[in-house]
Amino acid sequence: MSGSLGGAGEIGHTTIVPDGPICPCGNHGCLQELSAGPAMEQQYRMLVRSSENSIMYYEPHINLQPLKATDVCAVAEEGDELAVQVVKQAASYLGISMANSSIRKPLFWAERFRSQVRCLSIPRPK
């Protein structure tokens, strides 16, 4: 079964925030626009550029474009407050999606989102 528009099972296009950012699918607030790697990268870049409370303090000569979600997770593990904020928010959105899923197998979804879940389940900095 592929659904009426061919997107059955596309959990990334589940609406999490109705007035959230527009997704390429045309919907607003899709999970992938809020918690996928590129969304985390974009959110972290924005926060770093507007704050002095980051391990990766933004300076005009530093190019943040090559930054990846794995980098965000790495600095979150080091205690970067902004990265922790981004990771917590992405985890929250993913949790909402999993809680609202009609599938009662969270480990199934955890396996599907293994790289995200690994990053999002980092221990809290001390």
Backbone as a printed PyTorch tensor [residue, N CA C, xyz], in Angstrom:
tensor([[[ 0.8390, -1.1680,  0.0000],
         [ 0.0000,  0.0000,  0.0000],
         [ 0.8880,  1.2350,  0.0000]],

        [[ 0.5870,  2.1500, -0.8730],
         [ 1.4340,  3.3420, -0.9900],
         [ 0.7180,  4.6210, -0.5940]],

        [[-0.5300,  4.5480, -0.2550],
         [-1.2680,  5.7580,  0.1250],
         [-1.7390,  6.5170, -1.0960]],

        [[-2.6060,  7.4730, -0.8720],
         [-3.2200,  8.1940, -1.9960],
         [-2.2140,  9.0150, -2.7900]],

        [[-1.1630,  9.4850, -2.1390],
         [-0.1570, 10.2810, -2.8400],
         [ 1.2080,  9.5870, -2.8840]],

        [[ 1.2230,  8.2890, -2.5770],
         [ 2.4660,  7.5270, -2.6230],
         [ 3.3550,  7.7190, -1.4060]],

        [[ 2.8190,  8.2490, -0.3260],
         [ 3.6450,  8.5500,  0.8350],
         [ 3.2580,  7.7810,  2.0880]],

        [[ 2.5670,  6.6600,  1.9440],
         [ 2.1770,  5.8980,  3.1290],
         [ 3.4200,  5.4760,  3.8970]],

        [[ 3.3750,  5.6550,  5.1800],
         [ 4.5030,  5.2690,  6.0160],
         [ 5.6050,  6.3020,  6.0770]],

        [[ 5.4430,  7.4250,  5.4520],
         [ 6.4570,  8.4830,  5.4630],
         [ 6.3360,  9.2670,  6.7530]],

        [[ 6.8570,  8.7000,  7.8300],
         [ 6.7300,  9.3320,  9.1420],
         [ 7.4100, 10.7010,  9.1640]],

        [[ 8.3740, 10.9110,  8.3020],
         [ 9.0510, 12.2040,  8.2370],
         [ 8.1270, 13.3280,  7.8210]],

        [[ 6.9910, 12.9710,  7.2400],
         [ 6.0370, 13.9870,  6.8070],
         [ 4.8130, 14.0480,  7.7170]],

        [[ 4.9760, 13.5590,  8.9360],
         [ 3.9460, 13.7010,  9.9540],
         [ 4.0160, 15.1240, 10.4890]],

        [[ 2.8800, 15.7780, 10.5880],
         [ 2.8490, 17.1380, 11.1230],
         [ 3.0660, 17.0890, 12.6270]],

        [[ 4.0790, 17.8090, 13.0830],
         [ 4.3890, 17.8980, 14.5060],
         [ 4.0390, 19.2920, 15.0200]],

        [[ 4.3270, 20.3120, 14.2310],
         [ 4.0320, 21.7040, 14.5800],
         [ 3.2290, 22.2900, 13.4150]],

        [[ 1.9020, 22.4160, 13.5800],
         [ 1.0580, 22.8540, 12.4610],
         [ 1.4890, 24.1540, 11.7920]],

        [[ 2.0430, 25.0910, 12.5390],
         [ 2.4780, 26.3460, 11.9220],
         [ 4.0010, 26.4030, 11.7960]],

        [[ 4.6000, 25.2250, 11.7300],
         [ 6.0540, 25.1220, 11.6260],
         [ 6.5690, 25.4380, 10.2330]],

        [[ 7.8670, 25.2030, 10.0350],
         [ 8.4760, 25.5220,  8.7400],
         [ 7.8680, 24.7000,  7.6010]],

        [[ 7.8460, 25.3030,  6.4280],
         [ 7.2960, 24.6000,  5.2690],
         [ 8.2720, 23.5150,  4.8120]],

        [[ 7.7090, 22.4010,  4.4380],
         [ 8.4740, 21.2350,  3.9810],
         [ 8.3920, 21.1710,  2.4540]],

        [[ 9.3610, 20.5600,  1.7950],
         [ 9.2700, 20.3960,  0.3420],
         [ 8.0130, 19.6530, -0.1100]],

        [[ 7.3920, 18.8780,  0.8070],
         [ 6.1590, 18.1690,  0.4420],
         [ 4.9650, 19.1160,  0.3920]],

        [[ 5.1400, 20.3670,  0.8730],
         [ 4.0620, 21.3390,  0.8700],
         [ 3.3790, 21.4850,  2.2190]],

        [[ 3.6440, 20.5730,  3.1140],
         [ 3.0610, 20.6190,  4.4460],
         [ 3.8740, 21.5580,  5.3400]],

        [[ 3.3380, 21.9110,  6.4700],
         [ 4.0500, 22.7260,  7.4580],
         [ 4.3530, 21.8750,  8.6780]],

        [[ 5.5260, 22.0660,  9.2700],
         [ 5.8790, 21.4250, 10.5330],
         [ 6.0990, 19.9350, 10.4790]],

        [[ 6.5690, 19.4320,  9.3530],
         [ 6.8530, 17.9950,  9.2350],
         [ 8.0170, 17.6030, 10.1460]],

        [[ 7.9810, 16.3740, 10.6130],
         [ 9.0320, 15.8500, 11.4840],
         [10.4150, 16.0570, 10.8870]],

        [[10.5670, 15.7840,  9.6000],
         [11.8970, 15.8980,  8.9970],
         [12.3990, 17.3350,  8.9640]],

        [[11.4970, 18.2960,  8.9090],
         [11.9030, 19.6960,  8.9140],
         [12.2360, 20.1930, 10.3120]],

        [[11.9150, 19.3900, 11.3220],
         [12.1370, 19.7900, 12.7070],
         [13.2290, 18.9990, 13.4130]],

        [[13.4260, 17.7300, 13.0240],
         [14.3780, 16.9350, 13.7980],
         [15.3690, 16.1150, 12.9850]],

        [[15.2890, 16.1490, 11.6760],
         [16.2800, 15.4270, 10.8740],
         [17.6170, 16.1710, 10.9320]],

        [[18.6610, 15.4910, 10.5380],
         [20.0040, 16.0750, 10.5770],
         [20.0990, 17.4730,  9.9990]],

        [[19.6290, 17.7120,  8.7690],
         [19.7300, 19.0570,  8.2020],
         [19.0020, 20.1210,  9.0340]],

        [[17.8880, 19.7460,  9.6590],
         [17.1610, 20.7010, 10.5010],
         [17.9840, 21.0440, 11.7380]],

        [[18.6130, 20.0360, 12.3270],
         [19.4700, 20.2750, 13.4920],
         [20.6500, 21.1660, 13.1160]],

        [[21.2280, 20.8980, 11.9690],
         [22.3790, 21.6890, 11.5020],
         [21.9810, 23.1510, 11.3170]],

        [[20.8560, 23.3680, 10.6570],
         [20.3910, 24.7280, 10.3960],
         [20.0810, 25.4540, 11.7030]],

        [[19.4020, 24.7800, 12.6080],
         [19.0420, 25.4000, 13.8860],
         [20.3030, 25.7560, 14.6780]],

        [[21.2760, 24.8650, 14.6930],
         [22.5020, 25.1280, 15.4460],
         [23.2800, 26.2980, 14.8320]],

        [[23.3820, 26.3220, 13.5130],
         [24.0630, 27.4460, 12.8490],
         [23.4310, 28.7720, 13.2460]],

        [[22.0980, 28.7990, 13.2230],
         [21.3920, 30.0230, 13.5660],
         [21.6810, 30.4330, 15.0160]],

        [[21.6390, 29.4800, 15.9290],
         [21.8960, 29.7840, 17.3370],
         [23.3360, 30.2350, 17.5690]],

        [[24.2800, 29.5660, 16.9280],
         [25.6960, 29.9240, 17.1060],
         [25.9490, 31.3340, 16.6070]],

        [[25.3550, 31.6760, 15.4790],
         [25.5800, 33.0080, 14.9030],
         [24.9840, 34.1220, 15.7560]],

        [[24.0220, 33.7750, 16.6050],
         [23.3680, 34.8120, 17.4020],
         [23.6990, 34.7280, 18.8960]],

        [[24.7190, 33.9530, 19.2490],
         [25.0310, 33.7780, 20.6650],
         [26.5350, 33.7210, 20.9060]],

        [[26.9080, 33.9980, 22.1310],
         [28.3100, 33.8650, 22.5400],
         [28.4770, 32.6680, 23.4590]],

        [[27.4190, 31.8930, 23.6780],
         [27.4530, 30.7650, 24.6070],
         [27.6310, 29.4370, 23.8980]],

        [[28.6180, 29.3490, 23.0590],
         [28.8350, 28.1210, 22.3100],
         [30.3120, 27.7880, 22.2690]],

        [[30.6000, 26.4910, 22.3060],
         [31.9710, 26.0310, 22.1200],
         [32.4570, 26.4760, 20.7430]],

        [[31.5370, 26.4750, 19.7860],
         [31.8600, 26.8460, 18.4140],
         [31.5010, 28.3060, 18.1820]],

        [[31.8860, 29.1680, 19.1100],
         [31.5520, 30.5910, 19.0310],
         [31.7710, 31.1170, 17.6200]],

        [[30.7520, 31.7460, 17.1130],
         [30.7830, 32.2250, 15.7340],
         [31.6760, 33.4520, 15.5800]],

        [[32.5580, 33.3390, 14.6420],
         [33.3660, 34.4750, 14.2250],
         [33.2130, 34.5680, 12.7120]],

        [[33.2190, 35.7650, 12.1750],
         [32.9460, 35.9340, 10.7400],
         [33.8220, 35.0770,  9.8250]],

        [[35.0340, 34.7700, 10.2410],
         [35.9230, 34.0000,  9.3610],
         [35.6930, 32.4880,  9.4550]],

        [[34.8380, 32.0430, 10.3680],
         [34.5620, 30.6130, 10.5190],
         [33.3730, 30.2490,  9.6360]],

        [[33.5630, 29.2610,  8.7710],
         [32.5100, 28.7980,  7.8740],
         [31.7220, 27.6870,  8.5690]],

        [[30.4770, 27.9530,  8.8970],
         [29.6410, 26.9630,  9.5690],
         [28.8730, 26.0750,  8.5910]],

        [[28.9700, 26.3310,  7.2990],
         [28.2090, 25.5550,  6.3140],
         [28.5690, 24.0690,  6.3020]],

        [[29.8400, 23.6820,  6.4730],
         [30.1500, 22.2430,  6.4460],
         [29.6910, 21.4960,  7.7010]],

        [[29.1670, 22.2050,  8.6850],
         [28.7200, 21.6150,  9.9400],
         [27.6820, 20.5300,  9.6790]],

        [[27.8380, 19.3870, 10.3160],
         [26.9050, 18.2630, 10.1770],
         [26.2460, 17.9690, 11.5130]],

        [[25.1610, 17.2270, 11.4890],
         [24.4550, 16.8550, 12.7160],
         [25.3780, 16.0950, 13.6610]],

        [[26.2880, 15.3080, 13.1110],
         [27.2360, 14.5870, 13.9740],
         [28.1250, 15.5590, 14.7390]],

        [[28.4470, 16.6940, 14.1190],
         [29.2250, 17.7340, 14.8040],
         [28.4070, 18.3480, 15.9380]],

        [[27.1260, 18.5830, 15.6750],
         [26.2440, 19.1390, 16.7000],
         [26.1830, 18.1710, 17.8830]],

        [[26.0330, 16.8940, 17.5900],
         [25.9870, 15.8920, 18.6570],
         [27.3030, 15.8330, 19.4230]],

        [[28.4060, 15.9320, 18.7050],
         [29.7190, 15.8720, 19.3580],
         [29.9100, 17.0260, 20.3270]],

        [[29.5590, 18.2380, 19.9240],
         [29.7390, 19.3710, 20.8320],
         [28.6810, 19.3590, 21.9400]],

        [[27.5330, 18.7400, 21.6870],
         [26.5420, 18.5670, 22.7540],
         [27.1140, 17.6490, 23.8320]],

        [[27.7840, 16.5970, 23.4050],
         [28.4190, 15.6790, 24.3570],
         [29.5070, 16.3700, 25.1640]],

        [[30.1070, 17.4160, 24.5910],
         [31.1390, 18.1850, 25.2940],
         [30.5290, 19.2430, 26.2060]],

        [[29.2070, 19.3870, 26.1640],
         [28.5340, 20.3240, 27.0490],
         [28.1320, 21.6420, 26.4270]],

        [[28.2170, 21.7810, 25.1170],
         [27.8010, 23.0120, 24.4500],
         [26.3010, 23.2090, 24.6710]],

        [[25.9500, 24.2830, 25.3750],
         [24.5560, 24.5390, 25.7340],
         [23.6370, 24.6710, 24.5190]],

        [[24.1170, 25.3130, 23.4890],
         [23.2910, 25.4990, 22.2940],
         [23.0510, 24.1780, 21.5790]],

        [[24.0840, 23.3680, 21.4800],
         [23.9430, 22.0560, 20.8440],
         [23.0050, 21.1730, 21.6550]],

        [[23.1240, 21.2090, 22.9760],
         [22.2240, 20.4350, 23.8350],
         [20.7820, 20.8920, 23.6120]],

        [[20.5780, 22.1860, 23.4880],
         [19.2450, 22.7320, 23.2270],
         [18.6850, 22.1900, 21.9100]],

        [[19.5140, 22.1800, 20.8680],
         [19.0790, 21.6870, 19.5560],
         [18.7510, 20.1950, 19.6330]],

        [[19.6170, 19.4280, 20.2890],
         [19.4130, 17.9860, 20.3920],
         [18.1480, 17.6800, 21.1990]],

        [[17.9490, 18.3880, 22.3070],
         [16.7460, 18.1690, 23.1180],
         [15.4830, 18.4740, 22.3190]],

        [[15.5020, 19.5630, 21.5680],
         [14.3180, 19.9260, 20.7880],
         [14.0430, 18.8800, 19.7150]],

        [[15.0770, 18.4400, 19.0230],
         [14.8910, 17.4030, 17.9940],
         [14.3780, 16.1100, 18.6290]],

        [[14.9060, 15.7560, 19.7860],
         [14.4610, 14.5450, 20.4900],
         [12.9960, 14.6720, 20.9010]],

        [[12.6170, 15.8700, 21.3300],
         [11.2340, 16.1060, 21.7300],
         [10.2910, 15.8940, 20.5550]],

        [[10.6420, 16.4520, 19.4100],
         [ 9.8060, 16.2730, 18.2220],
         [ 9.7430, 14.8080, 17.8070]],

        [[10.8570, 14.1250, 17.8530],
         [10.8790, 12.7040, 17.4990],
         [10.0320, 11.9130, 18.4890]],

        [[10.1260, 12.2490, 19.7720],
         [ 9.3150, 11.5770, 20.7880],
         [ 7.8280, 11.7870, 20.5730]],

        [[ 7.4430, 13.0170, 20.2330],
         [ 6.0330, 13.3110, 19.9390],
         [ 5.5620, 12.4470, 18.7880]],

        [[ 6.3850, 12.3640, 17.7460],
         [ 6.0210, 11.5680, 16.5800],
         [ 5.8560, 10.0950, 16.9340]],

        [[ 6.7910,  9.5830, 17.7090],
         [ 6.7180,  8.1670, 18.0900],
         [ 5.5230,  7.9120, 18.9990]],

        [[ 5.2460,  8.8320, 19.9200],
         [ 4.1150,  8.6660, 20.8280],
         [ 2.7920,  8.7080, 20.0800]],

        [[ 2.7120,  9.5110, 19.0310],
         [ 1.4750,  9.6300, 18.2660],
         [ 1.3260,  8.5560, 17.1910]],

        [[ 2.3700,  7.7900, 16.9780],
         [ 2.3220,  6.7440, 15.9610],
         [ 1.3590,  5.6460, 16.3900]],

        [[ 0.6240,  5.1350, 15.4420],
         [-0.2930,  4.0400, 15.7590],
         [ 0.4610,  2.7210, 15.8870]],

        [[ 1.7110,  2.7190, 15.4770],
         [ 2.5200,  1.5070, 15.6010],
         [ 3.0310,  1.4340, 17.0280]],

        [[ 2.8350,  0.3380, 17.6710],
         [ 3.1900,  0.1940, 19.0760],
         [ 4.5320, -0.5040, 19.2540]],

        [[ 5.4260, -0.2590, 18.3520],
         [ 6.7520, -0.8660, 18.4280],
         [ 7.8000,  0.2280, 18.4010]],

        [[ 8.0580,  0.8940, 19.5330],
         [ 9.0300,  1.9910, 19.5280],
         [10.4250,  1.5350, 19.1200]],

        [[10.7870,  0.2870, 19.4160],
         [12.1110, -0.1800, 19.0150],
         [12.2210, -0.2990, 17.5020]],

        [[11.1030, -0.5830, 16.8280],
         [11.0830, -0.6080, 15.3740],
         [11.4750,  0.7640, 14.8440]],

        [[10.8460,  1.8080, 15.4000],
         [11.1560,  3.1570, 14.9510],
         [12.5480,  3.5730, 15.3820]],

        [[12.9620,  3.1600, 16.5610],
         [14.3090,  3.4970, 17.0280],
         [15.3440,  2.9400, 16.0590]],

        [[15.1080,  1.7450, 15.5600],
         [16.0420,  1.1610, 14.5890],
         [16.0310,  1.9580, 13.2860]],

        [[14.8590,  2.4010, 12.8610],
         [14.7460,  3.1870, 11.6330],
         [15.4810,  4.5250, 11.7600]],

        [[15.4570,  5.0900, 12.9520],
         [16.0770,  6.3890, 13.1970],
         [17.3640,  6.2330, 14.0080]],

        [[18.0450,  5.0910, 13.8560],
         [19.1780,  4.7540, 14.7040],
         [20.1860,  5.8810, 14.8540]],

        [[20.6250,  6.5040, 13.7830],
         [21.6340,  7.5530, 13.9130],
         [21.0810,  8.7580, 14.6540]],

        [[19.8250,  9.1230, 14.3840],
         [19.2100, 10.2320, 15.1040],
         [19.0360,  9.8840, 16.5770]],

        [[18.5200,  8.6720, 16.8300],
         [18.2520,  8.2720, 18.2050],
         [19.5520,  8.2080, 19.0030]],

        [[20.6210,  7.7210, 18.4050],
         [21.9030,  7.6530, 19.0960],
         [22.3370,  9.0460, 19.5140]],

        [[22.2410,  9.9810, 18.6180],
         [22.6120, 11.3580, 18.9270],
         [21.6610, 11.9610, 19.9460]],

        [[20.3850, 11.7220, 19.7750],
         [19.3940, 12.3670, 20.6190],
         [19.3210, 11.7900, 22.0140]],

        [[19.9240, 10.6320, 22.2180],
         [19.8560, 10.0130, 23.5360],
         [21.1630, 10.1720, 24.3000]],

        [[21.9220, 11.1930, 23.9560],
         [23.1880, 11.4210, 24.6520],
         [22.9170, 11.7700, 26.1130]],

        [[23.8280, 11.4130, 27.0030],
         [23.6200, 11.7600, 28.4100],
         [23.6610, 13.2760, 28.6150]],

        [[22.9800, 13.7250, 29.6350],
         [22.9740, 15.1570, 29.9460],
         [24.3330, 15.5700, 30.4410]],

        [[24.8270, 16.7300, 29.9980],
         [26.1080, 17.2340, 30.4890],
         [26.0110, 17.5220, 31.9920]],

        [[27.1350, 17.3480, 32.6610],
         [27.1770, 17.5930, 34.1040],
         [27.5800, 19.0140, 34.4050]]])
